[in-house]
């Protein structure tokens, strides 16, 4: 199953991961395939979660409000995976575009175990060029077990999954203590 389009726009700095995301304002956009924009989709949740994490972890980030993005989408009928168009539309200096694919939340009828893949691209809006690219192939949460459907509803599990995937993606953009990378399969 492919997710739906979602957006998050951040104002933070420069062209590449880690060292570069601390000077000027870019936009973060999460788009899944070429489906229609849906503000309640998992990809929209992912975009918001990545933005929240980056704004917390990187100094001097000013997050462009989601309502500004929604207004731009509504006014332009945007529904394609053109990250640069969104960045230009909200006057961002950089765009981090996240293409979410293959989202699955269940492993059988009685167990929640999330799977998804993502491709992340960073665009410098001053040149329009892609300046970074990385993939997150088959992200799984929890890794070694699952969560019985009797203990949590699907929406709650989807939120947990999205937060873990967002954390995994966001960590590509800032330094973090090595201990934070251990036990990724713990269940909240």
C-alpha positions as CSV (number, residue, x, y, z in Angstrom):
1,X,0.0,0.0,0.0
2,X,1.3,3.5,-0.8
3,X,0.6,6.3,1.5
4,X,-0.8,9.7,0.7
5,X,0.8,13.1,0.1
6,X,1.8,15.0,3.2
7,X,4.0,18.0,3.8
8,X,6.0,19.6,6.5
9,X,8.0,22.8,5.9
10,X,10.9,23.7,8.1
11,X,13.1,26.7,8.3
12,X,16.6,25.5,9.0
13,X,20.0,25.6,7.3
14,X,22.0,24.6,4.4
15,X,22.5,22.0,1.7
16,X,23.6,18.7,3.1
17,X,23.0,16.6,6.2
18,X,24.3,17.3,9.7
19,X,26.7,20.2,9.4
20,X,24.7,22.1,6.8
21,X,21.2,22.2,8.3
22,X,21.8,25.1,10.6
23,X,22.1,28.3,8.6
24,X,19.2,29.2,6.3
25,X,15.4,28.3,6.0
26,X,14.5,25.2,3.9
27,X,11.2,23.4,3.7
28,X,10.6,19.7,4.6
29,X,8.1,18.0,2.4
30,X,6.8,14.4,2.8
31,X,5.1,13.0,-0.2
32,X,4.1,9.4,-0.9
33,X,4.0,8.5,-4.5
34,X,1.7,10.7,-6.6
35,X,-1.5,10.2,-4.7
36,X,-3.7,13.1,-3.5
37,X,-2.8,15.2,-0.6
38,X,-4.3,14.1,2.7
39,X,-3.5,16.1,5.9
40,X,-4.4,13.0,8.1
41,X,-2.2,10.5,6.2
42,X,0.8,8.7,7.6
43,X,3.1,10.6,5.3
44,X,1.8,13.9,6.7
45,X,2.3,12.6,10.2
46,X,5.8,11.6,9.2
47,X,6.6,15.0,7.9
48,X,5.3,16.7,11.0
49,X,7.3,14.3,13.2
50,X,10.5,14.8,11.3
51,X,10.1,18.6,11.5
52,X,9.4,18.5,15.3
53,X,12.5,16.4,15.9
54,X,14.7,18.6,13.8
55,X,13.4,21.8,15.4
56,X,14.1,20.3,18.8
57,X,17.6,18.9,17.9
58,X,19.0,21.6,15.6
59,X,19.5,25.1,17.0
60,X,17.9,28.1,15.2
61,X,15.3,26.2,13.2
62,X,12.1,28.0,12.4
63,X,9.4,25.5,11.3
64,X,7.1,26.8,8.6
65,X,3.6,26.1,9.9
66,X,1.6,23.3,8.3
67,X,-1.4,25.6,7.7
68,X,0.8,27.7,5.4
69,X,1.6,24.6,3.4
70,X,-2.1,23.5,3.4
71,X,-3.0,27.0,2.1
72,X,-0.5,26.8,-0.7
73,X,-1.7,23.3,-1.6
74,X,-5.3,24.5,-1.6
75,X,-4.5,27.5,-3.7
76,X,-2.5,25.6,-6.3
77,X,-4.2,22.2,-6.4
78,X,-0.8,20.7,-5.9
79,X,-0.9,16.9,-5.9
80,X,2.4,15.7,-7.4
81,X,5.7,14.7,-6.0
82,X,7.5,17.9,-7.0
83,X,9.3,18.9,-3.9
84,X,10.8,22.0,-5.4
85,X,7.4,23.4,-6.3
86,X,6.3,23.3,-2.7
87,X,9.6,24.8,-1.6
88,X,9.3,27.6,-4.1
89,X,5.6,28.1,-3.2
90,X,6.4,28.6,0.5
91,X,9.6,30.6,-0.2
92,X,12.0,28.0,1.4
93,X,15.7,28.0,0.8
94,X,16.0,24.2,1.1
95,X,13.6,21.3,0.8
96,X,13.9,17.9,2.4
97,X,11.5,15.7,0.5
98,X,10.6,12.3,1.9
99,X,9.0,9.8,-0.4
100,X,7.3,7.1,1.7
101,X,6.5,3.8,0.1
102,X,5.2,0.3,1.0
103,X,3.7,1.3,4.3
104,X,2.3,-1.8,6.1
105,X,1.2,-1.9,9.7
106,X,0.2,-5.5,10.2
107,X,1.9,-8.8,10.1
108,X,-1.1,-11.1,10.0
109,X,-4.5,-10.4,11.4
110,X,-3.5,-10.3,15.0
111,X,-0.1,-8.6,15.2
112,X,1.0,-5.0,14.5
113,X,4.5,-4.7,13.0
114,X,5.2,-1.7,10.8
115,X,7.2,-1.8,7.6
116,X,8.0,1.0,5.2
117,X,10.7,2.3,2.9
118,X,11.6,5.9,2.3
119,X,13.8,7.9,-0.1
120,X,15.0,11.3,1.2
121,X,16.2,14.1,-1.1
122,X,17.5,17.5,-0.1
123,X,17.1,20.4,-2.7
124,X,18.9,23.7,-2.6
125,X,16.2,26.1,-3.8
126,X,18.7,28.8,-4.9
127,X,20.0,26.5,-7.6
128,X,17.1,24.0,-7.8
129,X,19.6,21.2,-7.6
130,X,19.4,18.1,-5.5
131,X,22.3,18.2,-3.0
132,X,21.7,15.1,-1.0
133,X,20.0,11.7,-1.3
134,X,19.7,8.7,1.0
135,X,17.4,5.7,1.3
136,X,15.8,4.0,4.3
137,X,15.1,0.5,2.9
138,X,12.5,-1.7,4.7
139,X,12.4,0.1,8.0
140,X,10.7,-2.2,10.5
141,X,9.3,-1.4,14.0
142,X,9.4,-3.2,16.2
143,X,12.3,-5.2,14.8
144,X,12.2,-8.4,16.9
145,X,8.6,-8.7,17.9
146,X,5.2,-7.2,17.3
147,X,2.3,-5.7,19.2
148,X,-0.9,-7.7,19.6
149,X,-4.0,-6.0,18.2
150,X,-5.7,-6.6,21.5
151,X,-3.3,-4.2,23.3
152,X,-3.5,-1.1,21.0
153,X,-5.7,0.2,18.2
154,X,-4.3,0.7,14.7
155,X,-4.2,4.5,14.8
156,X,-2.2,4.4,18.0
157,X,0.2,1.9,16.5
158,X,0.5,3.9,13.3
159,X,1.5,6.9,15.4
160,X,4.2,4.9,17.3
161,X,5.5,3.6,14.0
162,X,5.7,7.0,12.4
163,X,7.5,8.5,15.4
164,X,10.2,5.8,15.2
165,X,10.6,6.1,11.4
166,X,10.7,9.9,11.8
167,X,13.4,9.6,14.4
168,X,15.4,7.3,12.2
169,X,15.2,9.8,9.3
170,X,15.8,12.9,11.4
171,X,19.0,11.4,12.9
172,X,20.6,11.7,9.4
173,X,20.6,15.5,10.0
174,X,22.1,15.9,13.4
175,X,24.7,14.4,15.8
176,X,23.2,12.3,18.6
177,X,24.6,10.1,21.4
178,X,25.5,6.6,20.2
179,X,23.4,5.1,23.0
180,X,20.3,6.5,21.2
181,X,20.9,4.0,18.4
182,X,20.6,1.0,20.6
183,X,17.4,-1.1,21.2
184,X,15.4,0.4,18.3
185,X,12.9,-2.5,18.7
186,X,11.7,-1.5,22.1
187,X,8.0,-1.1,22.3
188,X,6.6,2.1,23.8
